[in-house]
Amino acid sequence: MTTTKDPATDDLLWREDKPVRRPIGASLKELARYWWRQLTSMRTALILLFLLALASVPGSLLPQRNLSPSKVRQYFTEHPGIAPWLSRLGFFNVFSSPWYAAIYLLLFISLIGCLIPRISVYLRAVRAQPPKAPRRLSRFSDHLAGRTDRTVDAVLDDAAALLRKRRWRVVRRDGTLSAEKGYLQEAGNLVFHLSLLALLIALAVGKLNGYEASRIAVEGEGFCNTQMSYDSFTGGPLVDGSDLAPVCIDLKSFDTVYDADLTPARFVSKIDYSTSVGGRTSGATIESNDPLRVDGVRAYVTGHGYAPVFTITLPDGTVRTEQAPFLPVDQKTFASEGALKIDTGNAEKSLALQGFLAPTAQDSSNGIVSTDPRLINPEVALFVYQGYTGLDTGTPQSVYTLDQEVIDSGLLKKVDSVNLKPGASTVLADGTKIQLDSVVEWAAFQVSHDPGQVWVLVSSVVLLVSLMTTLLLRRRRLWVRVVDSGGSRSIEIGGLAHSGQHAFSEEFAAIGPRILGRAQPDDEESP
């Protein structure tokens, strides 16, 4: 921290940061002090902030293992050359990588080490009085001089009243007046950096203690906020899954409202929810920009589709009802594909279904096609397989497709292919009956919890307000000297702005003549 003096005088006018040169042949203590000053300088904080933003780019462009492990595997398949190198550098786990954490930690240290001394300096400056008038006010670019018949006290009293009305801080000394304004600029600057620090802390708290989970629920199906209930669950390092908010959700119905050109206009999910298992339920509606918010948990609906419901009667008379969400392959017509694997009790004679669903079916030369996304005339083109599905191995499998390698190996053999409408059925050679009961809708829920979300919002608002304060306000000083030269008094006025000198010149031009007594009274206050 060094001082800046007025070029026309030896008087101290501003105090400002200057880079410290690296000492040559310095001791270990001096070197440590030098590097600490470098780390805690505002320039280093800005560089680290830029590096943090730059380091976040790969996390947005590349799939992340904690969010989309399947997409990471697909990236390795599509880019076998560069993917291993990106993995070694941690680009598939950016936000939990050591180098990202190091940048984050250094930014924290830099901001804290930079702000503490600046706050101390600012508090001392706020309590300090404006500096005394320099010896030669005529050397300032904003300067006025004149003579008056008023007494010294009358001139200074009038000047002090005028400046105080315009919210200047004024101090009178022997024959002089010192005024200062614009301390909020530095306060805005400090609050800006404090809110930036609070924003980073809130983001870190949310990342460490928050979680995101997803679950597909069919109409009439429900789930609770437990880790085992979700299709995928990603939690922060401090989340163990045992202290999640006790929220249960039942999907009663899902409706899509279409425009005249069959473009989806609204997605309406009607649910029942409770805040305890078996507790009292309440109704709610989730729409695109209107999630369910309860006990710090937010539940969004991020997708939807159709799920055929089958009744399967095994040869021994066992009846089972199964449903499988089918994934849309055409967003315009919502033609969908999916699969269903059924354990019949005999691993070698399990049942597997793979199908194509047309919400509004129409026959074509290549089979059925869908002509409308609405559920008007549903039909399923079904391929039925029997054999070994591998469900007893415990190896994770896709619930939306059958393993083509298992089919190619002959472990699963196709035994039937049929088109079914609701109510229609087919009977296999061994007596197994498969009936399509209905087609219902499913909704994809995303459940998230971020304890730092409110503080992120508050910090962001304060950050913007303080930034505008810093940019719009400017710190400036003004001095008035009155000298009694016998019979009349000479008045000299000088002013200096720390920044925005042109804007201050306009303000000075409005104040100076009034102090000299050469302008008409003006009640308008400066901003």
Disulfide bonds with the S-S distance in Angstrom:
Cys224-Cys248 2.04
